[in-house]
Amino acid sequence: MKPAGKASLLRALRDRRMLATVLLGFSSGLPFNLTGATLQAWLADSKLDIRTIGLFSLVGLPYVLKFLWAPLLDRYLPPLLGRRRGWILVYQLCLAVAIGVMGLSSPQKAPFVLGLLALIVASLSASQDIVIDAYRVDLIPAEQRALAAAASAFGYRTAAMFAGAVIVLIAASTGWRAAYGIVAVLMAMTTFVTLWSPEPEHPGRPPPTLLEAVIEPAKDFLRQPGAWGLLLLVLLYKFGDAFALSLYSAFMIKGMGFSLAELSIAGKVNMTISTMIGTALGGWLYMRWGMFRSLLTFGVLQAATILMFLWLDLAGKHLALMVVATSVDNLAGGMGLAAFIAFLMAQCTPNYSATQYALLSALAAVPRVLIASIAGAVVHSVGWAHFFVAAFLSAIPGVALLVWMRPRIRHLEGRERATFAKP
């Protein structure tokens, strides 16, 4: 793959489509932490048991199961704003309402109600992700794919920083109700981004029947050589990273004894800045190195940096070490994320890109949701040190599979190279 020239890179960065990708990435990332790390901090701050906190991770299941209703969003058109933007607008408005209501509930008095509301928010958020991902695939030309992956991740992580760090800091001083209310208002404001964003030049043809929308995307993918190995790689590549970070907030609060303010600034803000730097660096290196070299290098770094949290646990409460561990791990994770998004996009064929991307991204979310649901029980049984050792070991199969799948990855690279070579 040819290195991206400076002129083409600057042109891409000034493109309205790239800015839309960043801003809609923000819209996609804004509700995510509200049912994940931020909710985890809320539950820990409310003194809930670590096993209960772990079970709350199951509200993230819609991110795993979203492929089940993705064909509906491919098949049916909303009444306004086109095939993708219309659905994005609908889900943004619904999320604004649901997030505001979620903030009014109480973990101590009605944990079941809070869990149900979190599940609704996660379902709406996963649906928004489906159409935003499809919009990005339809909108961005192939030669800008890696940069679009970094741009989307940048917007996503910026929102995650706000919902996972700034909101925690606000909650520490004004309470969780006000914090979630602020996010609800911001979610409503993202509708202006959707109204401003351009319509894709080639929005794609809706499948003529629901049956075709359901069956053909999977059949088309499975006809490709090495399809089952690629699916397993999608599942395993970020497995260790997801395992290690599944109880990050609980580890810092309950395990290390850091305050909400320390978690917010030294942890969450630092985490997001490191991840954004990592995604930008990873996207640039991906354009220069290509798919296999990027995935392998970043995969090894992701695994190795998990051990930083083991070091922190053994050293005890130490704010500077917390900053270093969080920075290094999330820098590597951000680099891996940029390459991974581009890897997913490269596997989608034009006719079924929306549902195929939903299938692949849902599969990639399985470790984050299911492992998190049992992580609390693992920590309760073996302690934090052994937990991080297990997370490190769980990252090794993904790297080994990547090496074994090298011929198939090279084939995908060749297909991308042919696309890049087109005038």
QUIQUI-V771773 format. One record per residue. N is the residue number from 1. RES is the residue in three letters. OMEGA is omega in whole degrees, -180 to 180 (NA if undefined). Layout:
# QUIQUI-V771773
n: <N N>
res: <RES RES>
omega: <OMEGA OMEGA>
This chain:
# QUIQUI-V771773
n: <1 2 3 4 5 6 7 8 9 10 11 12 13 14 15 16 17 18 19 20 21 22 23 24 25 26 27 28 29 30 31 32 33 34 35 36 37 38 39 40 41 42 43 44 45 46 47 48 49 50 51 52 53 54 55 56 57 58 59 60 61 62 63 64 65 66 67 68 69 70 71 72 73 74 75 76 77 78 79 80 81 82 83 84 85 86 87 88 89 90 91 92 93 94 95 96 97 98 99 100 101 102 103 104 105 106 107 108 109 110 111 112 113 114 115 116 117 118 119 120 121 122 123 124 125 126 127 128 129 130 131 132 133 134 135 136 137 138 139 140 141 142 143 144 145 146 147 148 149 150 151 152 153 154 155 156 157 158 159 160 161 162 163 164 165 166 167 168 169 170 171 172 173 174 175 176 177 178 179 180 181 182 183 184 185 186 187 188 189 190 191 192 193 194 195 196 197 198 199 200 201 202 203 204 205 206 207 208 209 210 211 212 213 214 215 216 217 218 219 220 221 222 223 224 225 226 227 228 229 230 231 232 233 234 235 236 237 238 239 240 241 242 243 244 245 246 247 248 249 250 251 252 253 254 255 256 257 258 259 260 261 262 263 264 265 266 267 268 269 270 271 272 273 274 275 276 277 278 279 280 281 282 283 284 285 286 287 288 289 290 291 292 293 294 295 296 297 298 299 300 301 302 303 304 305 306 307 308 309 310 311 312 313 314 315 316 317 318 319 320 321 322 323 324 325 326 327 328 329 330 331 332 333 334 335 336 337 338 339 340 341 342 343 344 345 346 347 348 349 350 351 352 353 354 355 356 357 358 359 360 361 362 363 364 365 366 367 368 369 370 371 372 373 374 375 376 377 378 379 380 381 382 383 384 385 386 387 388 389 390 391 392 393 394 395 396 397 398 399 400 401 402 403 404 405 406 407 408 409 410 411 412 413 414 415 416 417 418 419 420 421 422 423>
res: <MET LYS PRO ALA GLY LYS ALA SER LEU LEU ARG ALA LEU ARG ASP ARG ARG MET LEU ALA THR VAL LEU LEU GLY PHE SER SER GLY LEU PRO PHE ASN LEU THR GLY ALA THR LEU GLN ALA TRP LEU ALA ASP SER LYS LEU ASP ILE ARG THR ILE GLY LEU PHE SER LEU VAL GLY LEU PRO TYR VAL LEU LYS PHE LEU TRP ALA PRO LEU LEU ASP ARG TYR LEU PRO PRO LEU LEU GLY ARG ARG ARG GLY TRP ILE LEU VAL TYR GLN LEU CYS LEU ALA VAL ALA ILE GLY VAL MET GLY LEU SER SER PRO GLN LYS ALA PRO PHE VAL LEU GLY LEU LEU ALA LEU ILE VAL ALA SER LEU SER ALA SER GLN ASP ILE VAL ILE ASP ALA TYR ARG VAL ASP LEU ILE PRO ALA GLU GLN ARG ALA LEU ALA ALA ALA ALA SER ALA PHE GLY TYR ARG THR ALA ALA MET PHE ALA GLY ALA VAL ILE VAL LEU ILE ALA ALA SER THR GLY TRP ARG ALA ALA TYR GLY ILE VAL ALA VAL LEU MET ALA MET THR THR PHE VAL THR LEU TRP SER PRO GLU PRO GLU HIS PRO GLY ARG PRO PRO PRO THR LEU LEU GLU ALA VAL ILE GLU PRO ALA LYS ASP PHE LEU ARG GLN PRO GLY ALA TRP GLY LEU LEU LEU LEU VAL LEU LEU TYR LYS PHE GLY ASP ALA PHE ALA LEU SER LEU TYR SER ALA PHE MET ILE LYS GLY MET GLY PHE SER LEU ALA GLU LEU SER ILE ALA GLY LYS VAL ASN MET THR ILE SER THR MET ILE GLY THR ALA LEU GLY GLY TRP LEU TYR MET ARG TRP GLY MET PHE ARG SER LEU LEU THR PHE GLY VAL LEU GLN ALA ALA THR ILE LEU MET PHE LEU TRP LEU ASP LEU ALA GLY LYS HIS LEU ALA LEU MET VAL VAL ALA THR SER VAL ASP ASN LEU ALA GLY GLY MET GLY LEU ALA ALA PHE ILE ALA PHE LEU MET ALA GLN CYS THR PRO ASN TYR SER ALA THR GLN TYR ALA LEU LEU SER ALA LEU ALA ALA VAL PRO ARG VAL LEU ILE ALA SER ILE ALA GLY ALA VAL VAL HIS SER VAL GLY TRP ALA HIS PHE PHE VAL ALA ALA PHE LEU SER ALA ILE PRO GLY VAL ALA LEU LEU VAL TRP MET ARG PRO ARG ILE ARG HIS LEU GLU GLY ARG GLU ARG ALA THR PHE ALA LYS PRO>
omega: <-178 173 179 177 -178 -178 -180 178 179 177 -180 -178 179 -177 178 179 179 177 176 178 179 -174 178 170 175 179 -180 -176 -174 -178 -171 -177 180 175 180 -173 -180 175 178 177 178 -180 178 178 179 174 175 -179 -177 179 176 178 178 180 179 178 179 177 177 -179 178 178 177 -173 -173 178 -178 179 176 178 177 -179 173 -173 -172 -178 174 -175 -178 172 175 -171 -176 -174 179 178 178 -180 180 -176 176 179 179 179 180 180 -176 179 178 179 179 -179 -179 -176 -175 178 -178 -174 -175 -179 179 179 177 178 179 179 177 178 177 179 180 179 178 179 178 178 176 179 -180 -174 176 176 179 178 180 179 -180 -170 -168 176 -172 -176 179 -172 -178 179 177 177 179 -180 179 179 178 178 -180 -177 175 177 179 177 -180 -178 -177 -178 -179 180 176 178 177 -180 180 -177 -175 180 -176 -179 179 -179 179 177 178 179 179 178 179 179 178 -178 179 177 178 176 180 179 -178 -173 -177 175 178 177 179 -174 179 -179 176 178 -177 179 177 179 178 180 -179 -168 -170 180 179 180 -180 -180 -175 175 -179 178 177 -174 -177 176 178 178 178 178 176 -180 -169 -169 -179 -175 -178 178 179 179 -176 -176 -174 179 -176 -178 179 178 -177 -178 -174 -177 -175 178 177 179 176 -180 178 178 -177 -173 -176 -179 -170 180 179 179 -176 178 179 -180 180 176 179 180 178 179 180 178 179 180 178 179 -179 -173 -173 -170 -172 -178 180 -178 -179 -179 -178 178 178 179 178 -179 -175 -174 174 -177 175 179 173 177 179 -180 -179 -179 -177 -176 -178 -172 -178 179 175 179 -179 -179 -180 -178 -175 -178 -177 171 178 179 178 177 178 -179 180 179 -177 178 178 177 178 -179 -178 -178 -177 175 -170 -174 -173 -172 -177 -178 179 178 177 178 -177 -179 175 177 180 -178 -177 -180 -177 -175 -174 179 180 -177 179 -177 179 179 178 179 180 -176 -170 -180 -174 -177 179 177 -179 173 178 179 178 -179 -179 179 -174 -180 179 178 179 179 178 179 -180 -179 -175 180 -179 177 177 177 176 177 179 178 176 -178 178 178 180 -177 -179 179 NA>
